[in-house]
Amino acid sequence: MPSQKSVLLVNNDPDILSSLAQRIQQLGVEVSTATNGLDAAMRATTEIPDLIVMSVDLPDTDGLTVCGKLRQNPVSTG
């Protein structure tokens, strides 16, 4: 049986995050969310999603910095 696909959504706007999560879940994809860079990095390394969709504008750092840190400590998405 194939494993369920997963995505990590990162955005500091709760309305956008909720709307995207609902639509993706309707496709049968497991969704986890984060509202800042620190949570995003933690979830990316512990949950190992198949895909990460991240906003550039985050409250504690920018998405590009988070991506750079994840590349320094490789996280292999599923």
Secondary structure as UniProt FT lines:
FT   STRAND          6..10
FT   HELIX           14..26
FT   TURN            27..28
FT   STRAND          30..34
FT   HELIX           37..47
FT   STRAND          51..54
FT   HELIX           63..72
//
